[in-house]
């Protein structure tokens, strides 16, 4: 896979993951200094 395509795929994947419930839970848990409660979403 060419580098440009790989970088684009990575950026798109990260953008999708940043909209999930687990991403919001990560930030809440980090801010509150507690373990995260993952839901797999």
N, C-alpha and C positions, 0 to 999 in steps of 0.2 A: 504494500500500500504506500503510495507517495506521501511524503511528509505533510503536504498541504491538506490532503484528504484526511489524514490521521488527526491533524490538529482540529479540523472542522468537525469530525466525528466526536472527538473528545469534548469540544465546546458544546455541541448539541446535547450530548449525554449529560453533561453537568447541568445544563439549563433545565433539562427535564427533571433531574433529581432534586434540584433546588425548590421545586414546587410541591414536593411531597410532605406528608404529615411528619415523617421522621426527621426531615430537615428542620422543621419548626420546633420539634421536640428537642433536637440537638441544641439549638440556640437557647431554648428555655432552660434546659437542664444545665447548660454551661453557665448561664447568667445566675441561676439559682444555686450553683455549686452542689448539684445533686446528680446521682446516676440517671441516665436517660431511661425512659420507658418506651422501648421500641415497639412498634406495631406492624412493621413490615409493609408500610404504605408509603 
